[in-house]
Amino acid sequence: MDTLKQWKTHFESLNAYQEAVALLYWDMRTHMPEQSAGNRSKSIGFLSTESFRRKTDATYRDLLKRMGEQELEGLERASYMEAHESYVRDSKIPEEEYQEFVTLISEAESVWEKAKDQDDWKMFEPFLEKIVETERRFVEYWGYEDHPYDALLFDYERGMTVEKLDHLFGELRQAIIGLLKRLEGKRFPTLDWSLGKAEQMRLNHEWLNDIGYDFTAGRLDETVHPFQTTINRKDARITTKYDESDYRNSLFGTMHEAGHATYEQGIDPELDSLGLGDGASMGIHESQSLFFENFIGRNRGFLEARFSGLKSTVPSLKDVDFDTFYAAVNEAKPSLIRIEADELTYALHIIIRYELEKRLISGELEVKDLPQEWNRLYGEYLGVTPPNDAKGVLQDVHWSGGSFGYFPSYALGLVYSAQLNEAMRKDIPEIDTLIAEGSFEPIKNWLKENIHRHGRSKTPAELIEGATGEEITVRPLIAYLEQKYSRLVEAL
């Protein structure tokens, strides 16, 4: 068997392990019986470790060496460069420590779910202490130049550093807080957002069908914390959480996850056998979910076209006019829950978590002090204080899964999505008309051509610059938010 064929066979085997683990995780967070958590964690730990071994053992090392001796160009060269970089990083982690970590986070996720439900920080605290301790140790194995958190950012946003994030987030934080001050005293309409679960499920399926989510290559299920997972190239699943007191959370949350899935469904299948069949980064991935949630789902024309359907489903909208509904949907105010935050304040939730993560990984903050610091930053940035830990430090699933370095991706996704929206509007000036008419193919084709099809064959910086003609900047996002909320304020 020649080297390139062996190379592709290697990644096909890794894809098989990845598919098995993804399916187990999906089941764990949707339908798994509670008593199965311990055995499930062991199974995930075993399969993940076997996959890890195949990426670090002597056989793979020899294959990597032989690939490096080939005359490679294009995607094959990108595949080798990506694999070599990952091998250097993975091989620094002792196999037994990796298996212990995977087993730990599998168990910790189930414990977190109970702790959140029971508002019991002390139940989850010892698990998070072990996770943070392991993350700190891994950082030292990997090494870093300026800040230990840079070593974790690499997993989710290649090329991003604390220095760059501090600058971007500092500028964004200042602009958002300034906009919030201008909104002080402004009263958005107050509506009754309650709706039964069955009606929400029907609306979700209608909206997903409208935007062209492919149910023959995915499905929609219920979970505690919404997520999207790719089982394989033809199976990109999404989940949502139904809140009968506020149907907006499910509707826009489902649009968000559909953006992730549409990205996955649009990746060139050829990339799978080259180890490049993933999103370029979590920031790029979030740009797609936030584009669907905000630039389509909250687009005035999109909502106006579906308002009659909403009125026939939601009794409380019977006597509400569209302008009132639109203003209420886009209400901006400080809040406690990240996944329920509005467009304007969402990034502040992410910046708070970023600040906490940096300090946890550098050792400036200990896990036992996390609830107090969480509450302090929410008071400082958003002017609100969580009444309990379930609505505070326990609200997110990410830390239980060891996803340190992930949170900045959400705010970067906002930044990227605004840049892409600005660039797309130059290429497709009639975009608002298309959205109002339900003609989403030109929009999805633009995203597929510029972002989706490339998978991981390009870096986030290369994708953004190629699609927009400029480096990452918060300017389009700030301009978008200022324009949108200035118009809303004038109408109030």
FIKOL-685458 format. One record per residue (C-alpha): x, y, z. Coordinates in steps of 0.25 Angstrom, whole numbers, padded with zeros to 4 digits, always signed. Example, Ala and Ser with C-alpha at 12.3 -4.5 7.8 and 13.67 -1.06 7.14 Angstrom:
2
+0049-0018+0031 +0055-0004+0029 
! end
This chain:
492
+0000+0000+0000 +0006+0013-0004 +0008+0024+0007 -0003+0033+0002 -0013+0022+0003 -0008+0018+0016 -0010+0032+0021 -0025+0033+0016 -0027+0019+0023 -0022+0024+0036 -0031+0036+0036 -0043+0027+0032 -0040+0019+0044 -0040+0031+0053 -0053+0036+0047 -0059+0022+0051 -0055+0024+0066 -0059+0039+0066 -0073+0034+0060 -0074+0024+0072 -0070+0034+0082 -0079+0045+0077 -0091+0036+0077 -0089+0032+0091 -0088+0046+0095 -0100+0050+0088 -0108+0038+0095 -0102+0042+0108 -0107+0056+0107 -0121+0053+0101 -0127+0039+0104 -0117+0031+0113 -0122+0025+0126 -0116+0032+0138 -0110+0019+0144 -0102+0017+0131 -0093+0029+0134 -0082+0021+0140 -0081+0010+0129 -0083+0021+0118 -0071+0029+0124 -0062+0017+0123 -0066+0013+0109 -0063+0027+0104 -0050+0027+0111 -0046+0014+0105 -0050+0018+0091 -0044+0032+0092 -0031+0027+0097 -0030+0016+0086 -0032+0028+0076 -0022+0036+0083 -0012+0024+0083 -0014+0023+0068 -0010+0038+0067 +0003+0036+0075 +0009+0022+0074 +0021+0017+0066 +0013+0013+0054 +0007+0026+0052 +0020+0033+0055 +0026+0025+0043 +0015+0028+0034 +0016+0043+0038 +0031+0043+0035 +0029+0036+0021 +0018+0046+0017 +0028+0057+0021 +0037+0052+0011 +0027+0053-0001 +0026+0064-0011 +0012+0069-0006 +0004+0081-0011 -0010+0086-0008 -0019+0079+0001 -0009+0067+0003 +0001+0077+0008 -0009+0084+0017 -0013+0070+0023 +0001+0067+0026 +0004+0081+0032 -0008+0080+0041 -0005+0065+0045 +0009+0068+0048 +0005+0080+0057 -0005+0072+0064 +0005+0060+0066 +0015+0069+0073 +0005+0074+0082 -0002+0060+0085 +0011+0053+0087 +0014+0062+0099 +0003+0056+0107 +0005+0043+0114 -0005+0033+0109 -0010+0028+0123 -0012+0043+0127 -0020+0045+0115 -0029+0033+0118 -0031+0038+0132 -0035+0052+0127 -0045+0047+0117 -0052+0038+0128 -0052+0049+0138 -0059+0059+0129 -0069+0048+0124 -0073+0046+0139 -0072+0061+0142 -0082+0065+0132 -0093+0056+0138 -0089+0061+0152 -0090+0076+0147 -0104+0073+0142 -0109+0068+0155 -0101+0079+0163 -0108+0090+0154 -0122+0084+0156 -0120+0083+0171 -0112+0097+0172 -0101+0089+0179 -0087+0095+0175 -0080+0087+0186 -0084+0074+0178 -0077+0079+0165 -0066+0087+0172 -0056+0075+0174 -0058+0070+0160 -0055+0084+0154 -0043+0085+0163 -0037+0072+0157 -0040+0077+0143 -0033+0090+0145 -0021+0083+0151 -0020+0074+0139 -0022+0086+0129 -0011+0093+0136 -0002+0081+0136 -0005+0079+0121 -0001+0094+0118 +0012+0091+0124 +0014+0079+0115 +0011+0087+0103 +0018+0099+0106 +0015+0114+0103 +0022+0127+0100 +0015+0138+0107 +0003+0133+0114 -0001+0119+0119 -0015+0121+0113 -0009+0122+0099 -0007+0107+0100 -0022+0105+0102 -0026+0114+0091 -0018+0106+0081 -0029+0095+0082 -0040+0104+0078 -0035+0116+0070 -0021+0114+0063 -0013+0126+0063 -0021+0134+0074 -0014+0139+0087 -0017+0145+0100 -0010+0158+0095 -0020+0159+0083 -0032+0155+0090 -0029+0165+0101 -0029+0176+0090 -0041+0171+0083 -0050+0168+0095 -0046+0181+0102 -0050+0189+0090 -0063+0181+0089 -0066+0182+0104 -0065+0197+0104 -0074+0199+0092 -0085+0190+0098 -0085+0196+0111 -0086+0210+0104 -0098+0205+0096 -0104+0199+0109 -0103+0213+0116 -0110+0219+0104 -0122+0210+0106 -0123+0213+0120 -0138+0218+0123 -0143+0212+0109 -0154+0203+0111 -0156+0191+0101 -0170+0185+0100 -0173+0174+0109 -0180+0162+0104 -0184+0148+0109 -0174+0138+0103 -0180+0126+0109 -0184+0114+0100 -0186+0099+0101 -0175+0090+0098 -0183+0083+0086 -0185+0096+0079 -0170+0100+0081 -0166+0087+0074 -0175+0090+0063 -0170+0104+0061 -0155+0099+0061 -0158+0088+0051 -0165+0099+0042 -0153+0109+0043 -0143+0098+0040 -0150+0093+0028 -0151+0108+0023 -0136+0110+0024 -0133+0097+0018 -0128+0089+0029 -0126+0075+0023 -0134+0065+0032 -0129+0053+0024 -0115+0056+0029 -0119+0061+0043 -0129+0061+0054 -0135+0070+0065 -0135+0065+0080 -0137+0071+0094 -0126+0073+0104 -0122+0081+0116 -0112+0089+0109 -0113+0091+0094 -0102+0086+0085 -0099+0081+0071 -0091+0068+0068 -0086+0062+0056 -0087+0047+0055 -0082+0047+0041 -0082+0055+0029 -0097+0051+0026 -0102+0052+0040 -0101+0066+0047 -0110+0066+0059 -0116+0077+0067 -0123+0079+0080 -0131+0089+0087 -0136+0092+0101 -0151+0095+0103 -0155+0106+0112 -0170+0108+0113 -0168+0121+0120 -0161+0127+0108 -0161+0121+0094 -0151+0130+0089 -0140+0122+0095 -0144+0110+0087 -0147+0116+0074 -0134+0124+0073 -0126+0114+0080 -0130+0104+0070 -0126+0114+0058 -0113+0115+0065 -0110+0100+0065 -0115+0099+0051 -0104+0108+0047 -0094+0099+0053 -0100+0087+0045 -0101+0094+0032 -0086+0097+0033 -0084+0082+0036 -0093+0078+0024 -0085+0087+0015 -0071+0082+0017 -0065+0076+0005 -0066+0061+0007 -0052+0059+0001 -0046+0065+0013 -0050+0054+0023 -0040+0044+0018 -0029+0055+0020 -0032+0059+0034 -0037+0072+0030 -0052+0069+0030 -0055+0078+0043 -0058+0093+0044 -0046+0102+0043 -0048+0106+0058 -0059+0108+0068 -0059+0123+0065 -0062+0120+0051 -0072+0110+0055 -0079+0120+0064 -0079+0130+0053 -0088+0121+0045 -0098+0118+0057 -0098+0133+0061 -0100+0137+0046 -0113+0127+0045 -0118+0132+0059 -0116+0147+0057 -0114+0151+0043 -0125+0142+0038 -0133+0138+0050 -0134+0152+0056 -0135+0159+0042 -0147+0168+0041 -0152+0162+0028 -0150+0147+0033 -0158+0150+0045 -0169+0158+0038 -0171+0147+0028 -0173+0137+0039 -0182+0146+0048 -0195+0141+0043 -0191+0127+0046 -0186+0131+0060 -0199+0138+0063 -0207+0126+0059 -0199+0117+0068 -0196+0127+0080 -0209+0132+0087 -0203+0143+0094 -0199+0150+0080 -0214+0151+0076 -0215+0166+0078 -0200+0169+0076 -0195+0177+0063 -0182+0173+0057 -0174+0186+0061 -0177+0183+0075 -0173+0168+0074 -0160+0172+0067 -0156+0182+0077 -0159+0172+0088 -0151+0161+0082 -0139+0170+0081 -0140+0175+0095 -0126+0178+0101 -0124+0177+0116 -0114+0171+0126 -0117+0157+0129 -0112+0145+0137 -0112+0134+0127 -0103+0133+0115 -0111+0125+0105 -0123+0134+0108 -0115+0147+0106 -0119+0157+0095 -0110+0161+0083 -0104+0173+0090 -0100+0167+0104 -0097+0153+0099 -0082+0156+0097 -0081+0162+0112 -0084+0148+0117 -0073+0142+0109 -0063+0152+0113 -0066+0149+0128 -0063+0134+0126 -0051+0138+0118 -0045+0146+0129 -0048+0135+0139 -0042+0124+0131 -0029+0132+0129 -0027+0134+0144 -0031+0119+0147 -0021+0114+0137 -0010+0124+0141 -0012+0120+0156 -0017+0134+0160 -0031+0129+0163 -0034+0116+0170 -0047+0107+0168 -0052+0109+0182 -0053+0124+0179 -0060+0123+0166 -0074+0126+0170 -0070+0139+0178 -0062+0144+0166 -0073+0140+0156 -0083+0148+0164 -0074+0160+0165 -0071+0161+0150 -0086+0160+0147 -0088+0172+0156 -0077+0180+0150 -0080+0177+0135 -0095+0175+0135 -0100+0181+0148 -0107+0168+0152 -0104+0158+0163 -0108+0143+0162 -0118+0139+0173 -0111+0125+0173 -0100+0116+0167 -0110+0109+0157 -0112+0123+0150 -0098+0127+0152 -0085+0118+0152 -0092+0105+0150 -0100+0110+0137 -0090+0105+0126 -0087+0091+0123 -0073+0094+0116 -0064+0093+0129 -0069+0080+0132 -0065+0075+0119 -0051+0081+0121 -0053+0091+0110 -0044+0102+0115 -0040+0112+0104 -0054+0109+0097 -0062+0121+0102 -0055+0132+0094 -0060+0125+0082 -0074+0130+0084 -0070+0145+0084 -0060+0143+0073 -0072+0136+0065 -0080+0149+0067 -0068+0157+0062 -0066+0148+0050 -0081+0147+0047 -0082+0162+0046 -0070+0163+0037 -0076+0152+0028 -0090+0159+0028 -0083+0172+0023 -0075+0165+0012 -0087+0156+0007 -0096+0169+0006 -0086+0175-0004 -0087+0162-0012 -0102+0160-0010 -0108+0174-0009 -0122+0168-0009 -0120+0159+0003 -0131+0165+0012 -0141+0163+0000 -0136+0149-0001 -0138+0146+0014 -0152+0152+0014 -0156+0143+0002 -0150+0131+0008 -0139+0129-0003 -0127+0125+0005 -0119+0117-0005 -0111+0129-0010 -0107+0132+0005 -0104+0118+0008 -0096+0116-0005 -0088+0129-0002 -0085+0123+0012 -0081+0109+0006 -0072+0115-0005 -0065+0124+0005 -0065+0116+0018 -0072+0103+0019 -0065+0095+0007 -0051+0098+0012 -0053+0090+0025 -0040+0091+0033 -0031+0093+0021 -0029+0107+0024 -0027+0115+0037 -0038+0124+0043 -0029+0136+0039 -0028+0131+0024 -0043+0129+0023 -0047+0142+0029 -0037+0150+0021 -0041+0142+0008 -0056+0144+0010 -0055+0159+0015 -0042+0165+0010 -0038+0169+0024 -0032+0163+0036 -0041+0161+0049 -0047+0174+0054 -0058+0177+0063 -0062+0189+0054 -0074+0183+0046 -0080+0177+0059 -0080+0190+0067 -0085+0197+0054 -0096+0187+0053 -0100+0187+0068 -0100+0202+0068 -0109+0203+0055 -0119+0193+0060 -0121+0198+0074 -0121+0213+0070 -0132+0210+0061 -0140+0202+0071 -0138+0213+0082 -0144+0223+0072 -0156+0214+0070 -0158+0212+0085 
! end
